[in-house]
C-alpha cells in the first residue's frame, strides 16, 4: 500500500513510520517541518502540510491510507486549537477528494464536545469529522505518551534532577495512565490493515496517581525529592515563572485542569504492554538530562 503519515519526521509519526517501512510499505509524509532532519534516509517523500485542500489533495493522490497525528498542544499566535480543528477538517476533505480509502486518526482519551477544555472538545470535533467523512476509519485515543522525544516525563525528570523539591498541583492523588509511544505505533499499524470502523483507547498497563508517578521517576533516575502539595494555580504560576528561563511553555492551565479532572485515564482494558518503570530503568541515564522544548521542536 501507499500510506501517508502526517508528521513522520516528528514524534509518534516517526515510530509509526518505522513500523510501516519495516513491513515494506511505501510511506510519504505531510509535514509542517520539511527541513527537519530526515531519520529515514530519503525513504519517505515529504510534502507540505499547508492545509490548502487542493494542494493536499494532490499530495495524497494514490494514497490508500492516511495516518493522522496532527494537533497542537497549546495556542501560539494563529496556530490555535480551534484552528487545528479547521485544519483537520481540510485535511480529511483533501483525503476524501484524493480517494483515500481509510483514515487512522490519533485522538486522546475522554474527548467531549461538551468539555470546557479546547484540547478535549477539539479532539471530539476531529473525531466527528473523521467518522462523518465516508471513509473507513480507526480512531485511537492515547493518554500521555512516553518515549525518547516526549515532553512531560522528560521535563519532570529534568526538574527533579535540578531542584531540591517538586511542587505537586493539588494533592497529587488524581490519576493518569501513560503509554509507550511505540505501543501506540503498533496499535496504529494494526488500524492501517484492519477493515473495520472502530474507536479504542490506547493506554498503558499502569495507572498512577500523579504523586506516585513523580516518585517513580525520581527513584529510577536517582533524584528522589520531597514532594510539596501546593494550590494548582500556584503550581501553574511556578511553572510559568520557570518557563521564562527555558524559553518554553512548561505547563498550561488546560493541562492542569485535565490532570485534576482525571481525563488521562481509560475505563477500557490497557492495550499497551510497556510498563513505565521498565522504560525508565532502560533510559534512566538520559531521561531528563536535557530540557525538551515544545517551542523549539515545533516553532523554531
C-alpha positions as CSV (number, residue, x, y, z in Angstrom):
1,X,0.0,0.0,0.0
2,X,0.9,3.7,-0.2
3,X,0.4,5.3,3.2
4,X,0.6,8.9,4.2
5,X,1.6,9.8,7.7
6,X,1.3,13.4,9.0
7,X,4.4,14.3,11.0
8,X,6.6,11.3,10.0
9,X,9.7,13.2,11.0
10,X,8.3,14.2,14.4
11,X,7.4,12.1,17.5
12,X,4.6,9.5,17.3
13,X,4.6,9.7,13.5
14,X,8.3,8.6,13.4
15,X,7.5,5.4,15.4
16,X,4.5,4.6,13.2
17,X,6.6,5.2,10.0
18,X,9.4,2.9,11.2
19,X,6.9,0.1,11.6
20,X,5.3,0.7,8.2
21,X,8.7,0.8,6.4
22,X,9.7,-2.5,8.2
23,X,6.6,-4.1,6.6
24,X,7.8,-2.9,3.2
25,X,5.1,-0.3,2.6
26,X,5.6,2.9,0.6
27,X,5.3,5.9,3.0
28,X,5.0,9.6,2.3
29,X,4.6,12.3,4.9
30,X,2.8,15.6,5.0
31,X,4.8,17.8,7.4
32,X,4.8,21.4,8.6
33,X,8.6,21.0,9.1
34,X,10.1,20.0,5.7
35,X,13.6,21.0,6.8
36,X,13.6,18.8,9.9
37,X,16.3,16.1,9.8
38,X,15.0,13.0,7.9
39,X,15.5,9.9,10.0
40,X,14.7,7.6,7.1
41,X,17.5,8.4,4.7
42,X,15.2,9.7,1.9
43,X,12.9,6.6,2.0
44,X,9.9,8.9,2.9
45,X,9.0,11.6,0.4
46,X,7.9,14.8,2.1
47,X,5.1,17.1,1.1
48,X,3.9,20.3,2.7
49,X,1.1,20.1,5.4
50,X,-0.1,23.5,4.3
51,X,-3.8,23.0,4.9
52,X,-4.6,24.1,1.3
53,X,-7.2,21.5,0.3
54,X,-6.2,21.5,-3.4
55,X,-2.5,21.2,-2.6
56,X,-3.0,18.4,0.0
57,X,-5.3,16.5,-2.4
58,X,-2.5,16.5,-5.0
59,X,0.0,15.3,-2.3
60,X,-2.4,12.5,-1.3
61,X,-3.0,11.2,-4.9
62,X,-2.7,7.4,-4.9
63,X,-2.6,7.1,-1.2
64,X,-4.5,4.1,0.3
65,X,-4.5,5.0,4.0
66,X,-3.9,8.3,5.8
67,X,-2.5,8.2,9.3
68,X,-3.1,11.5,11.1
69,X,-1.1,12.5,14.1
70,X,-1.6,16.3,13.6
71,X,-2.6,18.5,16.6
72,X,-1.3,21.5,18.6
73,X,-0.6,21.3,22.3
74,X,-1.3,25.0,23.0
75,X,-2.3,28.2,21.2
76,X,0.5,30.3,19.8
77,X,-0.3,33.2,17.5
78,X,-2.6,32.0,14.7
79,X,-1.7,28.3,15.5
80,X,-4.6,27.7,17.8
81,X,-6.5,24.6,18.8
82,X,-9.7,25.9,17.1
83,X,-7.6,26.5,14.0
84,X,-6.3,22.9,14.3
85,X,-9.9,21.6,14.2
86,X,-10.5,23.5,11.0
87,X,-7.1,22.3,9.6
88,X,-8.1,18.7,10.4
89,X,-11.3,19.2,8.5
90,X,-9.4,20.5,5.5
91,X,-7.0,17.5,5.7
92,X,-9.8,15.0,5.8
93,X,-11.6,16.7,2.9
94,X,-8.4,16.5,0.9
95,X,-8.1,12.8,1.7
96,X,-11.6,12.2,0.6
97,X,-11.1,14.1,-2.6
98,X,-7.9,12.1,-3.3
99,X,-9.9,8.9,-2.9
100,X,-8.1,7.8,0.2
101,X,-9.8,4.6,1.4
102,X,-9.1,4.7,5.1
103,X,-8.1,7.1,7.9
104,X,-6.3,6.1,11.1
105,X,-6.6,9.1,13.4
106,X,-4.8,9.8,16.7
107,X,-7.1,11.4,19.3
108,X,-7.0,11.4,23.1
109,X,-8.8,9.7,26.0
110,X,-12.2,11.2,27.1
111,X,-12.8,13.7,24.3
112,X,-16.1,15.5,24.7
113,X,-18.0,18.1,22.7
114,X,-19.3,19.4,26.0
115,X,-15.8,19.9,27.5
116,X,-14.8,23.4,28.5
117,X,-11.2,22.5,27.6
118,X,-10.3,23.3,24.0
119,X,-8.0,20.3,23.8
120,X,-10.7,17.8,24.6
121,X,-13.6,19.4,22.7
122,X,-11.3,20.0,19.8
123,X,-10.3,16.3,19.7
124,X,-14.0,15.4,19.9
125,X,-14.7,17.6,16.9
126,X,-11.9,16.0,14.9
127,X,-13.3,12.5,15.7
128,X,-16.7,13.6,14.4
129,X,-15.0,14.9,11.2
130,X,-13.3,11.5,10.6
131,X,-16.4,9.5,11.4
132,X,-18.6,11.5,9.1
133,X,-16.1,11.6,6.2
134,X,-17.4,8.5,4.5
135,X,-14.0,6.8,4.6
136,X,-13.4,3.8,6.8
137,X,-11.6,4.7,10.0
138,X,-9.8,3.6,13.1
139,X,-9.6,6.2,15.9
140,X,-7.0,5.7,18.7
141,X,-7.2,7.5,22.0
142,X,-3.9,7.6,23.8
143,X,-3.0,9.5,27.0
144,X,0.4,10.8,28.0
145,X,3.0,9.4,25.5
146,X,6.2,8.1,26.9
147,X,9.3,7.9,24.7
148,X,12.7,9.3,23.8
149,X,11.2,12.5,22.5
150,X,8.4,13.0,25.0
151,X,7.9,16.3,26.7
152,X,6.1,15.7,30.0
153,X,8.0,12.7,31.5
154,X,11.4,14.1,30.3
155,X,10.8,17.6,31.7
156,X,9.6,16.2,35.1
157,X,12.8,14.3,35.3
158,X,14.7,17.4,34.2
159,X,13.2,19.4,37.1
160,X,13.8,16.6,39.6
161,X,17.5,16.5,38.6
162,X,17.9,20.2,39.2
163,X,15.7,21.3,42.1
164,X,15.7,20.2,45.7
165,X,11.9,19.7,45.8
166,X,9.0,19.3,43.5
167,X,5.6,21.1,43.7
168,X,2.5,19.0,43.1
169,X,-0.6,20.8,41.8
170,X,-3.1,20.0,44.5
171,X,-2.8,16.8,46.5
172,X,-1.3,14.8,43.7
173,X,-3.9,12.0,44.0
174,X,-5.5,12.5,40.6
175,X,-4.6,9.7,38.2
176,X,-3.1,9.2,34.8
177,X,-2.2,6.2,32.6
178,X,0.9,6.8,30.4
179,X,1.5,4.8,27.3
180,X,4.7,4.0,25.5
181,X,4.8,5.7,22.1
182,X,5.9,2.5,20.2
183,X,2.9,0.6,21.7
184,X,0.7,3.3,20.2
185,X,2.5,2.9,16.9
186,X,1.9,-0.8,17.0
187,X,-1.8,-0.3,17.5
188,X,-1.9,2.4,14.8
189,X,-0.3,0.0,12.3
190,X,-3.0,-2.6,13.2
191,X,-5.5,0.0,12.4
192,X,-4.0,0.5,9.0
193,X,-4.6,-3.1,8.0
194,X,-8.0,-3.5,9.6
195,X,-11.1,-3.1,7.5
196,X,-13.4,-2.3,10.5
197,X,-14.5,1.1,11.8
198,X,-13.6,1.4,15.5
199,X,-12.6,3.7,18.3
200,X,-10.3,2.4,21.0
201,X,-8.4,3.8,24.0
202,X,-4.6,3.2,23.5
203,X,-3.3,3.3,27.1
204,X,-0.5,1.6,29.0
205,X,-0.7,-1.1,31.7
206,X,0.0,1.2,34.7
207,X,-2.4,3.6,36.4
208,X,-0.6,6.0,38.8
209,X,-1.6,8.9,40.9
210,X,0.4,11.9,39.8
211,X,2.3,11.7,43.0
212,X,3.2,8.1,42.5
213,X,4.4,8.8,39.0
214,X,6.7,11.6,40.2
215,X,8.1,9.3,43.0
216,X,8.7,6.6,40.4
217,X,10.6,8.9,38.1
218,X,12.7,10.3,40.9
219,X,13.5,6.8,42.1
220,X,14.5,5.5,38.7
221,X,16.8,8.4,37.8
222,X,18.3,8.7,41.3
223,X,16.8,12.0,42.1
224,X,14.2,11.4,44.8
225,X,12.9,14.7,46.1
226,X,10.5,15.9,48.7
227,X,7.1,16.5,47.1
228,X,5.2,19.5,48.3
229,X,1.4,19.9,47.6
230,X,0.5,23.5,46.6
231,X,-2.7,25.0,45.2
232,X,-2.9,24.2,41.5
233,X,-2.8,27.9,40.5
234,X,0.4,28.4,42.5
235,X,2.0,25.3,40.8
236,X,1.0,26.8,37.4
237,X,2.5,30.2,38.4
238,X,5.7,28.5,39.4
239,X,5.8,26.6,36.0
240,X,5.1,29.8,34.1
241,X,8.0,31.5,36.0
242,X,10.4,28.7,35.2
243,X,9.2,28.9,31.6
244,X,10.9,32.3,31.3
245,X,14.3,30.6,31.9
246,X,13.9,27.8,29.4
247,X,12.0,29.9,26.8
248,X,9.2,27.5,26.6
249,X,5.7,26.7,27.9
250,X,6.2,24.1,30.6
251,X,2.6,23.7,31.7
252,X,-0.7,25.2,30.6
253,X,-3.9,25.9,32.6
254,X,-5.7,23.5,30.4
255,X,-3.2,20.7,31.2
256,X,-3.6,21.3,34.9
257,X,-7.4,21.1,34.6
258,X,-7.2,18.0,32.5
259,X,-5.0,16.3,35.0
260,X,-7.1,17.2,38.0
261,X,-10.3,16.0,36.2
262,X,-8.8,12.6,35.7
263,X,-9.2,12.8,31.9
264,X,-5.9,10.9,31.2
265,X,-7.2,7.5,32.5
266,X,-9.2,5.0,30.5
267,X,-12.1,2.8,31.5
268,X,-11.1,0.2,28.9
269,X,-8.6,-2.6,29.4
270,X,-5.0,-1.5,28.6
271,X,-3.7,-2.3,25.1
272,X,-0.2,-1.0,25.7
273,X,2.3,-3.5,27.1
274,X,5.3,-1.4,28.2
275,X,5.5,-0.5,31.9
276,X,6.7,3.0,32.7
277,X,9.1,1.7,35.3
278,X,10.7,-0.6,32.8
279,X,11.1,2.1,30.3
280,X,12.6,4.5,32.9
281,X,15.0,1.8,34.1
282,X,16.2,1.3,30.5
283,X,16.5,5.1,29.9
284,X,17.5,6.4,33.4
285,X,20.8,8.0,32.3
286,X,19.3,10.1,29.6
287,X,15.7,10.9,30.6
288,X,15.7,14.5,31.9
289,X,19.4,15.0,31.1
290,X,18.3,17.9,28.8
291,X,15.2,20.0,28.7
292,X,12.8,19.2,25.9
293,X,11.4,22.4,24.4
294,X,8.0,22.3,22.8
295,X,8.5,25.7,21.2
296,X,11.9,24.7,19.8
297,X,10.5,21.5,18.4
298,X,7.6,23.0,16.6
299,X,8.2,26.7,16.1
300,X,11.9,27.3,15.5
